[in-house]
Amino acid sequence: MSGNFNSNNVEKDEFDMNTEDSDYEYLIIKLKEIKSNIALLEKTIFK
């Protein structure tokens, strides 16, 4: 019975790590979009 609890905890921990990884990937993507928007705005302003 305790083996089931351990395997469930491991699966939950792996799921949490995957969620955190995808959150960081999403954040990086959004930051890259913001960076390119700022670059476009700078080009527009300084023309």
Protein Blocks (a to p, Z undefined) as FASTA:
>chain_A
ZZmmmmmmmmmmmmmmmmmmmmmmmmmmmmmmmmmmmmmmmmmmmZZ
